[in-house]
Amino acid sequence: MNTRLISSYLFFINIYISFYKKNYIYTFLFSNLLISSVILQWLQHDLNHLTEEIQLVKKIDSIHVNLVIIYGFYLFLYKNFKQKNNIFYNGIIIYLFLFSAYLYYYGYYKKKYFFDSNDNKATLYHSFVYLMGIIGHILILLI
């Protein structure tokens, strides 16, 4: 079973909520991220002999991840300057972002978490960070 592929489908939650909140830019960005993530996880799991194609889709997926992060950060700042928001929710959003960044960058440096040699452990952290990102972006939409 491809757990990373299944966790990619959780982006449907962000697509639904952003569409419901009439934030069509977020809807578009998360739709693109869903598509690139599903294609990447499918290629890596079932068609791993297509190394050049996987590298290309990784770059495309990385671009979509960065676009979601940048727009989420912009929206977070915009909403905080425009209105007074709950400091508790802001703290959770910041914590989720920083913890995700820590797991990714420190893990890259130490070959842990995402980059662990044990594929099951790496998949678990990958799915966990997806979930943290999904929750963080939902909170950004709701503040």
N, CA, C and O atoms as CSV, one atom per row, in Angstrom:
chain,resi,resn,atom,element,x,y,z
A,1,MET,N,N,0.852,-1.181,0.000
A,1,MET,CA,C,0.000,0.000,0.000
A,1,MET,C,C,0.894,1.241,0.000
A,1,MET,O,O,1.871,1.310,0.747
A,2,ASN,N,N,0.561,2.199,-0.825
A,2,ASN,CA,C,1.342,3.423,-0.954
A,2,ASN,C,C,0.777,4.485,-0.008
A,2,ASN,O,O,-0.139,5.222,-0.371
A,3,THR,N,N,1.326,4.558,1.200
A,3,THR,CA,C,0.845,5.490,2.218
A,3,THR,C,C,1.055,6.940,1.798
A,3,THR,O,O,0.226,7.800,2.096
A,4,ARG,N,N,2.147,7.211,1.116
A,4,ARG,CA,C,2.400,8.591,0.663
A,4,ARG,C,C,1.344,9.037,-0.342
A,4,ARG,O,O,0.922,10.193,-0.333
A,5,LEU,N,N,0.927,8.140,-1.187
A,5,LEU,CA,C,-0.116,8.469,-2.154
A,5,LEU,C,C,-1.424,8.761,-1.434
A,5,LEU,O,O,-2.119,9.722,-1.764
A,6,ILE,N,N,-1.754,7.944,-0.464
A,6,ILE,CA,C,-2.992,8.154,0.300
A,6,ILE,C,C,-2.948,9.485,1.035
A,6,ILE,O,O,-3.944,10.207,1.059
A,7,SER,N,N,-1.799,9.824,1.640
A,7,SER,CA,C,-1.703,11.092,2.369
A,7,SER,C,C,-1.814,12.288,1.428
A,7,SER,O,O,-2.250,13.361,1.847
A,8,SER,N,N,-1.431,12.123,0.175
A,8,SER,CA,C,-1.580,13.212,-0.798
A,8,SER,C,C,-3.043,13.574,-1.013
A,8,SER,O,O,-3.380,14.736,-1.244
A,9,TYR,N,N,-3.906,12.567,-0.935
A,9,TYR,CA,C,-5.332,12.815,-1.143
A,9,TYR,C,C,-5.950,13.666,-0.032
A,9,TYR,O,O,-7.061,14.173,-0.186
A,10,LEU,N,N,-5.243,13.821,1.075
A,10,LEU,CA,C,-5.739,14.700,2.137
A,10,LEU,C,C,-5.801,16.159,1.698
A,10,LEU,O,O,-6.477,16.968,2.333
A,11,PHE,N,N,-5.102,16.500,0.619
A,11,PHE,CA,C,-5.175,17.876,0.103
A,11,PHE,C,C,-6.584,18.225,-0.372
A,11,PHE,O,O,-6.911,19.402,-0.523
A,12,PHE,N,N,-7.413,17.221,-0.606
A,12,PHE,CA,C,-8.808,17.493,-0.954
A,12,PHE,C,C,-9.498,18.305,0.142
A,12,PHE,O,O,-10.392,19.104,-0.140
A,13,ILE,N,N,-9.082,18.098,1.383
A,13,ILE,CA,C,-9.667,18.858,2.497
A,13,ILE,C,C,-9.383,20.341,2.309
A,13,ILE,O,O,-10.283,21.170,2.442
A,14,ASN,N,N,-8.138,20.675,2.001
A,14,ASN,CA,C,-7.775,22.080,1.772
A,14,ASN,C,C,-8.485,22.648,0.548
A,14,ASN,O,O,-8.915,23.801,0.554
A,15,ILE,N,N,-8.604,21.847,-0.488
A,15,ILE,CA,C,-9.291,22.308,-1.699
A,15,ILE,C,C,-10.747,22.621,-1.368
A,15,ILE,O,O,-11.260,23.665,-1.770
A,16,TYR,N,N,-11.406,21.742,-0.652
A,16,TYR,CA,C,-12.811,21.947,-0.299
A,16,TYR,C,C,-12.987,23.193,0.573
A,16,TYR,O,O,-13.838,24.034,0.287
A,17,ILE,N,N,-12.197,23.312,1.620
A,17,ILE,CA,C,-12.356,24.450,2.541
A,17,ILE,C,C,-12.006,25.761,1.852
A,17,ILE,O,O,-12.702,26.757,2.051
A,18,SER,N,N,-10.958,25.788,1.054
A,18,SER,CA,C,-10.602,27.031,0.367
A,18,SER,C,C,-11.666,27.414,-0.666
A,18,SER,O,O,-11.940,28.597,-0.865
A,19,PHE,N,N,-12.260,26.426,-1.315
A,19,PHE,CA,C,-13.349,26.720,-2.248
A,19,PHE,C,C,-14.573,27.237,-1.492
A,19,PHE,O,O,-15.219,28.193,-1.921
A,20,TYR,N,N,-14.881,26.603,-0.374
A,20,TYR,CA,C,-16.009,27.031,0.457
A,20,TYR,C,C,-15.807,28.456,0.972
A,20,TYR,O,O,-16.760,29.232,1.051
A,21,LYS,N,N,-14.567,28.799,1.321
A,21,LYS,CA,C,-14.258,30.146,1.824
A,21,LYS,C,C,-14.043,31.146,0.679
A,21,LYS,O,O,-13.701,32.303,0.923
A,22,LYS,N,N,-14.240,30.706,-0.549
A,22,LYS,CA,C,-14.119,31.531,-1.753
A,22,LYS,C,C,-12.711,32.097,-1.945
A,22,LYS,O,O,-12.539,33.200,-2.463
A,23,ASN,N,N,-11.727,31.337,-1.528
A,23,ASN,CA,C,-10.340,31.700,-1.778
A,23,ASN,C,C,-9.859,30.838,-2.941
A,23,ASN,O,O,-9.265,29.777,-2.746
A,24,TYR,N,N,-10.125,31.309,-4.132
A,24,TYR,CA,C,-9.896,30.504,-5.328
A,24,TYR,C,C,-8.415,30.370,-5.679
A,24,TYR,O,O,-8.024,29.431,-6.373
A,25,ILE,N,N,-7.598,31.301,-5.205
A,25,ILE,CA,C,-6.150,31.158,-5.431
A,25,ILE,C,C,-5.639,29.950,-4.652
A,25,ILE,O,O,-4.904,29.123,-5.192
A,26,TYR,N,N,-6.030,29.852,-3.380
A,26,TYR,CA,C,-5.650,28.689,-2.578
A,26,TYR,C,C,-6.207,27.403,-3.200
A,26,TYR,O,O,-5.514,26.387,-3.246
A,27,THR,N,N,-7.438,27.448,-3.670
A,27,THR,CA,C,-8.037,26.275,-4.307
A,27,THR,C,C,-7.196,25.830,-5.500
A,27,THR,O,O,-6.910,24.643,-5.662
A,28,PHE,N,N,-6.807,26.783,-6.325
A,28,PHE,CA,C,-5.988,26.493,-7.498
A,28,PHE,C,C,-4.630,25.921,-7.092
A,28,PHE,O,O,-4.177,24.921,-7.651
A,29,LEU,N,N,-3.979,26.568,-6.108
A,29,LEU,CA,C,-2.652,26.116,-5.681
A,29,LEU,C,C,-2.699,24.714,-5.073
A,29,LEU,O,O,-1.845,23.880,-5.373
A,30,PHE,N,N,-3.690,24.451,-4.225
A,30,PHE,CA,C,-3.797,23.125,-3.627
A,30,PHE,C,C,-4.216,22.070,-4.647
A,30,PHE,O,O,-3.828,20.908,-4.520
A,31,SER,N,N,-4.995,22.449,-5.646
A,31,SER,CA,C,-5.340,21.501,-6.708
A,31,SER,C,C,-4.095,21.101,-7.486
A,31,SER,O,O,-3.892,19.923,-7.784
A,32,ASN,N,N,-3.271,22.075,-7.811
A,32,ASN,CA,C,-2.014,21.769,-8.513
A,32,ASN,C,C,-1.099,20.910,-7.652
A,32,ASN,O,O,-0.458,19.983,-8.147
A,33,LEU,N,N,-1.042,21.222,-6.357
A,33,LEU,CA,C,-0.211,20.429,-5.451
A,33,LEU,C,C,-0.733,18.996,-5.349
A,33,LEU,O,O,0.050,18.047,-5.336
A,34,LEU,N,N,-2.033,18.843,-5.277
A,34,LEU,CA,C,-2.622,17.499,-5.230
A,34,LEU,C,C,-2.232,16.706,-6.471
A,34,LEU,O,O,-1.800,15.558,-6.369
A,35,ILE,N,N,-2.384,17.311,-7.627
A,35,ILE,CA,C,-2.083,16.607,-8.883
A,35,ILE,C,C,-0.610,16.226,-8.956
A,35,ILE,O,O,-0.287,15.077,-9.257
A,36,SER,N,N,0.288,17.171,-8.685
A,36,SER,CA,C,1.715,16.861,-8.788
A,36,SER,C,C,2.139,15.851,-7.724
A,36,SER,O,O,2.977,14.989,-7.985
A,37,SER,N,N,1.568,15.954,-6.539
A,37,SER,CA,C,1.922,15.028,-5.460
A,37,SER,C,C,1.454,13.613,-5.763
A,37,SER,O,O,2.190,12.651,-5.540
A,38,VAL,N,N,0.244,13.484,-6.264
A,38,VAL,CA,C,-0.276,12.159,-6.615
A,38,VAL,C,C,0.560,11.541,-7.738
A,38,VAL,O,O,0.906,10.361,-7.677
A,39,ILE,N,N,0.879,12.323,-8.744
A,39,ILE,CA,C,1.690,11.796,-9.853
A,39,ILE,C,C,3.066,11.379,-9.347
A,39,ILE,O,O,3.565,10.314,-9.711
A,40,LEU,N,N,3.683,12.211,-8.509
A,40,LEU,CA,C,5.012,11.888,-7.986
A,40,LEU,C,C,4.987,10.615,-7.143
A,40,LEU,O,O,5.821,9.729,-7.331
A,41,GLN,N,N,4.047,10.523,-6.230
A,41,GLN,CA,C,3.995,9.335,-5.366
A,41,GLN,C,C,3.698,8.080,-6.172
A,41,GLN,O,O,4.231,7.010,-5.876
A,42,TRP,N,N,2.862,8.201,-7.174
A,42,TRP,CA,C,2.551,7.066,-8.039
A,42,TRP,C,C,3.795,6.629,-8.824
A,42,TRP,O,O,4.105,5.440,-8.902
A,43,LEU,N,N,4.498,7.605,-9.402
A,43,LEU,CA,C,5.708,7.261,-10.160
A,43,LEU,C,C,6.755,6.611,-9.273
A,43,LEU,O,O,7.361,5.610,-9.653
A,44,GLN,N,N,6.971,7.182,-8.082
A,44,GLN,CA,C,8.006,6.649,-7.196
A,44,GLN,C,C,7.664,5.248,-6.686
A,44,GLN,O,O,8.556,4.431,-6.454
A,45,HIS,N,N,6.396,4.982,-6.518
A,45,HIS,CA,C,6.010,3.697,-5.953
A,45,HIS,C,C,5.864,2.610,-7.022
A,45,HIS,O,O,6.317,1.481,-6.831
A,46,ASP,N,N,5.241,2.950,-8.129
A,46,ASP,CA,C,4.909,1.930,-9.132
A,46,ASP,C,C,5.801,1.936,-10.370
A,46,ASP,O,O,5.967,0.908,-11.027
A,47,LEU,N,N,6.368,3.086,-10.682
A,47,LEU,CA,C,7.168,3.192,-11.909
A,47,LEU,C,C,8.546,3.770,-11.592
A,47,LEU,O,O,9.008,4.689,-12.270
A,48,ASN,N,N,9.198,3.237,-10.570
A,48,ASN,CA,C,10.454,3.819,-10.097
A,48,ASN,C,C,11.613,3.670,-11.071
A,48,ASN,O,O,12.687,4.216,-10.817
A,49,HIS,N,N,11.441,2.966,-12.156
A,49,HIS,CA,C,12.488,2.867,-13.175
A,49,HIS,C,C,12.540,4.127,-14.058
A,49,HIS,O,O,13.500,4.310,-14.806
A,50,LEU,N,N,11.533,4.986,-13.979
A,50,LEU,CA,C,11.494,6.214,-14.783
A,50,LEU,C,C,12.198,7.352,-14.028
A,50,LEU,O,O,11.551,8.308,-13.603
A,51,THR,N,N,13.502,7.247,-13.867
A,51,THR,CA,C,14.238,8.168,-12.995
A,51,THR,C,C,14.217,9.614,-13.495
A,51,THR,O,O,14.062,10.536,-12.695
A,52,GLU,N,N,14.370,9.823,-14.789
A,52,GLU,CA,C,14.361,11.199,-15.314
A,52,GLU,C,C,12.999,11.854,-15.116
A,52,GLU,O,O,12.915,13.020,-14.731
A,53,GLU,N,N,11.956,11.116,-15.376
A,53,GLU,CA,C,10.605,11.645,-15.205
A,53,GLU,C,C,10.318,11.938,-13.739
A,53,GLU,O,O,9.673,12.935,-13.416
A,54,ILE,N,N,10.794,11.074,-12.856
A,54,ILE,CA,C,10.596,11.292,-11.417
A,54,ILE,C,C,11.305,12.565,-10.975
A,54,ILE,O,O,10.752,13.340,-10.195
A,55,GLN,N,N,12.518,12.788,-11.461
A,55,GLN,CA,C,13.249,14.003,-11.093
A,55,GLN,C,C,12.525,15.261,-11.583
A,55,GLN,O,O,12.484,16.269,-10.877
A,56,LEU,N,N,11.963,15.204,-12.776
A,56,LEU,CA,C,11.207,16.341,-13.308
A,56,LEU,C,C,9.966,16.612,-12.462
A,56,LEU,O,O,9.690,17.758,-12.106
A,57,VAL,N,N,9.226,15.567,-12.144
A,57,VAL,CA,C,8.002,15.735,-11.354
A,57,VAL,C,C,8.346,16.194,-9.935
A,57,VAL,O,O,7.572,16.934,-9.329
A,58,LYS,N,N,9.492,15.770,-9.396
A,58,LYS,CA,C,9.932,16.253,-8.078
A,58,LYS,C,C,10.129,17.761,-8.097
A,58,LYS,O,O,9.742,18.457,-7.158
A,59,LYS,N,N,10.724,18.257,-9.156
A,59,LYS,CA,C,10.934,19.718,-9.277
A,59,LYS,C,C,9.598,20.445,-9.387
A,59,LYS,O,O,9.398,21.480,-8.751
A,60,ILE,N,N,8.698,19.913,-10.180
A,60,ILE,CA,C,7.371,20.517,-10.334
A,60,ILE,C,C,6.627,20.488,-8.998
A,60,ILE,O,O,6.009,21.479,-8.609
A,61,ASP,N,N,6.685,19.365,-8.304
A,61,ASP,CA,C,6.029,19.249,-7.005
A,61,ASP,C,C,6.632,20.223,-6.000
A,61,ASP,O,O,5.911,20.826,-5.205
A,62,SER,N,N,7.934,20.374,-6.033
A,62,SER,CA,C,8.612,21.314,-5.139
A,62,SER,C,C,8.163,22.753,-5.404
A,62,SER,O,O,7.984,23.538,-4.472
A,63,ILE,N,N,7.985,23.081,-6.658
A,63,ILE,CA,C,7.487,24.421,-7.016
A,63,ILE,C,C,6.092,24.618,-6.439
A,63,ILE,O,O,5.799,25.676,-5.881
A,64,HIS,N,N,5.230,23.615,-6.564
A,64,HIS,CA,C,3.865,23.729,-6.032
A,64,HIS,C,C,3.860,23.829,-4.511
A,64,HIS,O,O,3.075,24.590,-3.945
A,65,VAL,N,N,4.716,23.078,-3.849
A,65,VAL,CA,C,4.827,23.173,-2.389
A,65,VAL,C,C,5.241,24.587,-1.992
A,65,VAL,O,O,4.651,25.185,-1.092
A,66,ASN,N,N,6.256,25.114,-2.669
A,66,ASN,CA,C,6.736,26.458,-2.340
A,66,ASN,C,C,5.687,27.532,-2.621
A,66,ASN,O,O,5.578,28.499,-1.866
A,67,LEU,N,N,4.922,27.376,-3.687
A,67,LEU,CA,C,3.860,28.337,-3.978
A,67,LEU,C,C,2.786,28.331,-2.888
A,67,LEU,O,O,2.291,29.388,-2.498
A,68,VAL,N,N,2.428,27.151,-2.402
A,68,VAL,CA,C,1.444,27.058,-1.316
A,68,VAL,C,C,2.001,27.701,-0.056
A,68,VAL,O,O,1.286,28.427,0.634
A,69,ILE,N,N,3.273,27.443,0.256
A,69,ILE,CA,C,3.887,28.038,1.445
A,69,ILE,C,C,3.935,29.555,1.331
A,69,ILE,O,O,3.584,30.258,2.278
A,70,ILE,N,N,4.361,30.059,0.195
A,70,ILE,CA,C,4.474,31.512,0.001
A,70,ILE,C,C,3.103,32.176,0.086
A,70,ILE,O,O,2.953,33.198,0.755
A,71,TYR,N,N,2.106,31.610,-0.582
A,71,TYR,CA,C,0.777,32.204,-0.534
A,71,TYR,C,C,0.179,32.089,0.863
A,71,TYR,O,O,-0.488,33.014,1.327
A,72,GLY,N,N,0.406,30.976,1.531
A,72,GLY,CA,C,-0.074,30.814,2.900
A,72,GLY,C,C,0.548,31.845,3.825
A,72,GLY,O,O,-0.140,32.413,4.674
A,73,PHE,N,N,1.841,32.094,3.670
A,73,PHE,CA,C,2.530,33.102,4.479
A,73,PHE,C,C,1.970,34.497,4.184
A,73,PHE,O,O,1.722,35.283,5.097
A,74,TYR,N,N,1.777,34.789,2.892
A,74,TYR,CA,C,1.192,36.075,2.514
A,74,TYR,C,C,-0.193,36.241,3.134
A,74,TYR,O,O,-0.491,37.284,3.716
A,75,LEU,N,N,-1.028,35.233,3.014
A,75,LEU,CA,C,-2.387,35.301,3.538
A,75,LEU,C,C,-2.386,35.434,5.062
A,75,LEU,O,O,-3.192,36.172,5.628
A,76,PHE,N,N,-1.483,34.723,5.711
A,76,PHE,CA,C,-1.343,34.814,7.164
A,76,PHE,C,C,-0.994,36.247,7.580
A,76,PHE,O,O,-1.613,36.806,8.485
A,77,LEU,N,N,-0.003,36.832,6.914
A,77,LEU,CA,C,0.380,38.210,7.248
A,77,LEU,C,C,-0.742,39.192,6.918
A,77,LEU,O,O,-1.039,40.091,7.705
A,78,TYR,N,N,-1.355,39.018,5.762
A,78,TYR,CA,C,-2.431,39.916,5.344
A,78,TYR,C,C,-3.571,39.909,6.353
A,78,TYR,O,O,-4.066,40.964,6.750
A,79,LYS,N,N,-3.979,38.725,6.760
A,79,LYS,CA,C,-5.085,38.629,7.713
A,79,LYS,C,C,-4.709,39.198,9.074
A,79,LYS,O,O,-5.558,39.762,9.764
A,80,ASN,N,N,-3.449,39.058,9.469
A,80,ASN,CA,C,-3.024,39.581,10.765
A,80,ASN,C,C,-2.891,41.098,10.761
A,80,ASN,O,O,-3.131,41.734,11.787
A,81,PHE,N,N,-2.517,41.688,9.639
A,81,PHE,CA,C,-2.442,43.145,9.565
A,81,PHE,C,C,-3.812,43.777,9.353
A,81,PHE,O,O,-4.048,44.911,9.770
A,82,LYS,N,N,-4.711,43.048,8.707
A,82,LYS,CA,C,-6.033,43.578,8.393
A,82,LYS,C,C,-6.976,43.524,9.596
A,82,LYS,O,O,-7.807,44.415,9.773
A,83,GLN,N,N,-6.852,42.496,10.412
A,83,GLN,CA,C,-7.773,42.314,11.527
A,83,GLN,C,C,-7.021,41.731,12.718
A,83,GLN,O,O,-5.921,41.196,12.580
A,84,LYS,N,N,-7.631,41.843,13.872
A,84,LYS,CA,C,-7.036,41.260,15.066
A,84,LYS,C,C,-7.430,39.783,15.119
A,84,LYS,O,O,-8.612,39.439,15.118
A,85,ASN,N,N,-6.423,38.929,15.163
A,85,ASN,CA,C,-6.673,37.489,15.173
A,85,ASN,C,C,-6.328,36.892,16.523
A,85,ASN,O,O,-5.606,37.488,17.322
A,86,ASN,N,N,-6.852,35.720,16.756
A,86,ASN,CA,C,-6.609,34.993,17.983
A,86,ASN,C,C,-5.137,34.594,18.055
A,86,ASN,O,O,-4.631,33.909,17.166
A,87,ILE,N,N,-4.465,35.015,19.098
A,87,ILE,CA,C,-3.036,34.729,19.240
A,87,ILE,C,C,-2.776,33.230,19.397
A,87,ILE,O,O,-1.713,32.740,19.016
A,88,PHE,N,N,-3.736,32.510,19.951
A,88,PHE,CA,C,-3.601,31.061,20.111
A,88,PHE,C,C,-3.499,30.383,18.740
A,88,PHE,O,O,-2.618,29.551,18.520
A,89,TYR,N,N,-4.398,30.740,17.823
A,89,TYR,CA,C,-4.360,30.153,16.475
A,89,TYR,C,C,-3.095,30.563,15.731
A,89,TYR,O,O,-2.483,29.759,15.028
A,90,ASN,N,N,-2.713,31.828,15.898
A,90,ASN,CA,C,-1.473,32.278,15.256
A,90,ASN,C,C,-0.284,31.485,15.765
A,90,ASN,O,O,0.595,31.110,14.988
A,91,GLY,N,N,-0.252,31.227,17.064
A,91,GLY,CA,C,0.836,30.436,17.643
A,91,GLY,C,C,0.870,29.024,17.099
A,91,GLY,O,O,1.945,28.488,16.826
A,92,ILE,N,N,-0.293,28.417,16.939
A,92,ILE,CA,C,-0.356,27.055,16.381
A,92,ILE,C,C,0.146,27.052,14.939
A,92,ILE,O,O,0.903,26.164,14.547
A,93,ILE,N,N,-0.270,28.036,14.155
A,93,ILE,CA,C,0.160,28.112,12.750
A,93,ILE,C,C,1.673,28.254,12.669
A,93,ILE,O,O,2.326,27.555,11.893
A,94,ILE,N,N,2.227,29.151,13.462
A,94,ILE,CA,C,3.682,29.363,13.449
A,94,ILE,C,C,4.410,28.111,13.919
A,94,ILE,O,O,5.415,27.717,13.327
A,95,TYR,N,N,3.910,27.483,14.983
A,95,TYR,CA,C,4.531,26.258,15.501
A,95,TYR,C,C,4.521,25.151,14.446
A,95,TYR,O,O,5.538,24.489,14.238
A,96,LEU,N,N,3.392,24.944,13.784
A,96,LEU,CA,C,3.299,23.895,12.767
A,96,LEU,C,C,4.279,24.138,11.628
A,96,LEU,O,O,4.911,23.207,11.130
A,97,PHE,N,N,4.399,25.400,11.219
A,97,PHE,CA,C,5.331,25.724,10.141
A,97,PHE,C,C,6.774,25.479,10.569
A,97,PHE,O,O,7.536,24.831,9.851
A,98,LEU,N,N,7.148,25.997,11.738
A,98,LEU,CA,C,8.529,25.846,12.191
A,98,LEU,C,C,8.892,24.388,12.452
A,98,LEU,O,O,10.006,23.962,12.146
A,99,PHE,N,N,7.958,23.621,13.016
A,99,PHE,CA,C,8.226,22.211,13.279
A,99,PHE,C,C,8.375,21.435,11.966
A,99,PHE,O,O,9.227,20.553,11.861
A,100,SER,N,N,7.555,21.757,10.972
A,100,SER,CA,C,7.678,21.112,9.652
A,100,SER,C,C,9.030,21.443,9.027
A,100,SER,O,O,9.706,20.566,8.489
A,101,ALA,N,N,9.420,22.719,9.103
A,101,ALA,CA,C,10.715,23.134,8.548
A,101,ALA,C,C,11.860,22.428,9.273
A,101,ALA,O,O,12.832,22.008,8.645
A,102,TYR,N,N,11.743,22.298,10.591
A,102,TYR,CA,C,12.769,21.600,11.369
A,102,TYR,C,C,12.882,20.141,10.918
A,102,TYR,O,O,13.982,19.654,10.659
A,103,LEU,N,N,11.751,19.451,10.826
A,103,LEU,CA,C,11.783,18.048,10.422
A,103,LEU,C,C,12.409,17.879,9.045
A,103,LEU,O,O,13.132,16.913,8.801
A,104,TYR,N,N,12.132,18.813,8.151
A,104,TYR,CA,C,12.664,18.708,6.801
A,104,TYR,C,C,14.160,19.034,6.755
A,104,TYR,O,O,14.957,18.217,6.295
A,105,TYR,N,N,14.542,20.220,7.228
A,105,TYR,CA,C,15.927,20.672,7.069
A,105,TYR,C,C,16.897,19.963,8.014
A,105,TYR,O,O,17.990,19.580,7.599
A,106,TYR,N,N,16.515,19.788,9.259
A,106,TYR,CA,C,17.383,19.050,10.181
A,106,TYR,C,C,17.470,17.589,9.749
A,106,TYR,O,O,18.536,16.978,9.824
A,107,GLY,N,N,16.370,17.043,9.308
A,107,GLY,CA,C,16.360,15.675,8.808
A,107,GLY,C,C,17.249,15.510,7.588
A,107,GLY,O,O,17.928,14.493,7.444
A,108,TYR,N,N,17.249,16.501,6.715
A,108,TYR,CA,C,18.115,16.463,5.541
A,108,TYR,C,C,19.582,16.461,5.962
A,108,TYR,O,O,20.400,15.712,5.429
A,109,TYR,N,N,19.888,17.318,6.928
A,109,TYR,CA,C,21.264,17.447,7.402
A,109,TYR,C,C,21.739,16.176,8.095
A,109,TYR,O,O,22.878,15.753,7.895
A,110,LYS,N,N,20.880,15.563,8.907
A,110,LYS,CA,C,21.250,14.378,9.694
A,110,LYS,C,C,20.798,13.052,9.069
A,110,LYS,O,O,21.021,11.985,9.642
A,111,LYS,N,N,20.167,13.124,7.899
A,111,LYS,CA,C,19.635,11.928,7.227
A,111,LYS,C,C,18.641,11.189,8.133
A,111,LYS,O,O,18.710,9.971,8.297
A,112,LYS,N,N,17.720,11.958,8.710
A,112,LYS,CA,C,16.680,11.420,9.576
A,112,LYS,C,C,15.331,11.878,9.046
A,112,LYS,O,O,15.252,12.590,8.045
A,113,TYR,N,N,14.283,11.465,9.720
A,113,TYR,CA,C,12.909,11.877,9.425
A,113,TYR,C,C,12.547,11.578,7.975
A,113,TYR,O,O,12.442,10.408,7.606
A,114,PHE,N,N,12.353,12.596,7.145
A,114,PHE,CA,C,12.021,12.407,5.726
A,114,PHE,C,C,13.065,11.558,5.012
A,114,PHE,O,O,12.746,10.772,4.120
A,115,PHE,N,N,14.299,11.729,5.413
A,115,PHE,CA,C,15.433,11.177,4.675
A,115,PHE,C,C,16.028,9.945,5.353
A,115,PHE,O,O,17.164,9.565,5.072
A,116,ASP,N,N,15.273,9.337,6.227
A,116,ASP,CA,C,15.730,8.147,6.939
A,116,ASP,C,C,15.929,6.999,5.954
A,116,ASP,O,O,15.201,6.880,4.968
A,117,SER,N,N,16.916,6.162,6.230
A,117,SER,CA,C,17.166,5.014,5.349
A,117,SER,C,C,16.051,3.967,5.454
A,117,SER,O,O,15.836,3.180,4.532
A,118,ASN,N,N,15.354,3.969,6.578
A,118,ASN,CA,C,14.199,3.092,6.761
A,118,ASN,C,C,13.001,3.752,6.063
A,118,ASN,O,O,12.491,4.776,6.519
A,119,ASP,N,N,12.566,3.157,4.965
A,119,ASP,CA,C,11.510,3.770,4.156
A,119,ASP,C,C,10.195,3.921,4.921
A,119,ASP,O,O,9.463,4.886,4.699
A,120,ASN,N,N,9.886,2.987,5.812
A,120,ASN,CA,C,8.654,3.092,6.596
A,120,ASN,C,C,8.681,4.308,7.514
A,120,ASN,O,O,7.682,5.016,7.651
A,121,LYS,N,N,9.821,4.544,8.136
A,121,LYS,CA,C,9.961,5.706,9.019
A,121,LYS,C,C,9.890,7.007,8.200
A,121,LYS,O,O,9.235,7.963,8.614
A,122,ALA,N,N,10.557,7.041,7.055
A,122,ALA,CA,C,10.532,8.222,6.196
A,122,ALA,C,C,9.111,8.518,5.721
A,122,ALA,O,O,8.697,9.677,5.676
A,123,THR,N,N,8.374,7.482,5.372
A,123,THR,CA,C,6.988,7.644,4.930
A,123,THR,C,C,6.108,8.170,6.050
A,123,THR,O,O,5.242,9.015,5.820
A,124,LEU,N,N,6.326,7.679,7.253
A,124,LEU,CA,C,5.564,8.145,8.403
A,124,LEU,C,C,5.778,9.641,8.631
A,124,LEU,O,O,4.812,10.378,8.833
A,125,TYR,N,N,7.027,10.094,8.602
A,125,TYR,CA,C,7.303,11.518,8.793
A,125,TYR,C,C,6.769,12.352,7.627
A,125,TYR,O,O,6.278,13.463,7.828
A,126,HIS,N,N,6.864,11.823,6.430
A,126,HIS,CA,C,6.339,12.524,5.258
A,126,HIS,C,C,4.840,12.756,5.414
A,126,HIS,O,O,4.352,13.863,5.185
A,127,SER,N,N,4.120,11.728,5.796
A,127,SER,CA,C,2.674,11.839,5.991
A,127,SER,C,C,2.341,12.768,7.160
A,127,SER,O,O,1.373,13.527,7.097
A,128,PHE,N,N,3.135,12.707,8.215
A,128,PHE,CA,C,2.928,13.566,9.378
A,128,PHE,C,C,3.089,15.040,9.011
A,128,PHE,O,O,2.305,15.882,9.449
A,129,VAL,N,N,4.097,15.346,8.216
A,129,VAL,CA,C,4.311,16.740,7.803
A,129,VAL,C,C,3.194,17.190,6.859
A,129,VAL,O,O,2.777,18.347,6.913
A,130,TYR,N,N,2.712,16.308,6.009
A,130,TYR,CA,C,1.549,16.637,5.179
A,130,TYR,C,C,0.375,17.036,6.072
A,130,TYR,O,O,-0.287,18.046,5.833
A,131,LEU,N,N,0.130,16.234,7.094
A,131,LEU,CA,C,-0.981,16.500,7.996
A,131,LEU,C,C,-0.797,17.826,8.732
A,131,LEU,O,O,-1.755,18.584,8.880
A,132,MET,N,N,0.416,18.115,9.193
A,132,MET,CA,C,0.670,19.398,9.864
A,132,MET,C,C,0.437,20.566,8.904
A,132,MET,O,O,-0.127,21.588,9.292
A,133,GLY,N,N,0.869,20.413,7.663
A,133,GLY,CA,C,0.661,21.468,6.673
A,133,GLY,C,C,-0.811,21.677,6.367
A,133,GLY,O,O,-1.272,22.811,6.234
A,134,ILE,N,N,-1.531,20.596,6.258
A,134,ILE,CA,C,-2.975,20.679,5.994
A,134,ILE,C,C,-3.676,21.419,7.124
A,134,ILE,O,O,-4.495,22.304,6.878
A,135,ILE,N,N,-3.356,21.060,8.358
A,135,ILE,CA,C,-3.969,21.730,9.512
A,135,ILE,C,C,-3.573,23.205,9.553
A,135,ILE,O,O,-4.420,24.067,9.784
A,136,GLY,N,N,-2.300,23.496,9.331
A,136,GLY,CA,C,-1.833,24.886,9.345
A,136,GLY,C,C,-2.534,25.745,8.307
A,136,GLY,O,O,-2.942,26.869,8.599
A,137,HIS,N,N,-2.674,25.223,7.101
A,137,HIS,CA,C,-3.323,25.997,6.043
A,137,HIS,C,C,-4.825,26.128,6.263
A,137,HIS,O,O,-5.423,27.133,5.879
A,138,ILE,N,N,-5.432,25.128,6.873
A,138,ILE,CA,C,-6.857,25.262,7.240
A,138,ILE,C,C,-7.018,26.373,8.253
A,138,ILE,O,O,-7.937,27.183,8.141
A,139,LEU,N,N,-6.132,26.424,9.247
A,139,LEU,CA,C,-6.217,27.495,10.252
A,139,LEU,C,C,-6.007,28.869,9.622
A,139,LEU,O,O,-6.662,29.837,10.008
A,140,ILE,N,N,-5.100,28.956,8.657
A,140,ILE,CA,C,-4.899,30.236,7.963
A,140,ILE,C,C,-6.181,30.658,7.261
A,140,ILE,O,O,-6.537,31.836,7.273
A,141,LEU,N,N,-6.873,29.708,6.652
A,141,LEU,CA,C,-8.136,30.028,5.989
A,141,LEU,C,C,-9.205,30.463,6.987
A,141,LEU,O,O,-10.044,31.307,6.673
A,142,LEU,N,N,-9.174,29.894,8.173
A,142,LEU,CA,C,-10.257,30.152,9.135
A,142,LEU,C,C,-10.026,31.367,10.039
A,142,LEU,O,O,-10.973,31.866,10.647
A,143,ILE,N,N,-8.782,31.849,10.136
A,143,ILE,CA,C,-8.557,33.015,11.014
A,143,ILE,C,C,-9.093,34.274,10.393
A,143,ILE,O,O,-8.991,35.347,10.987
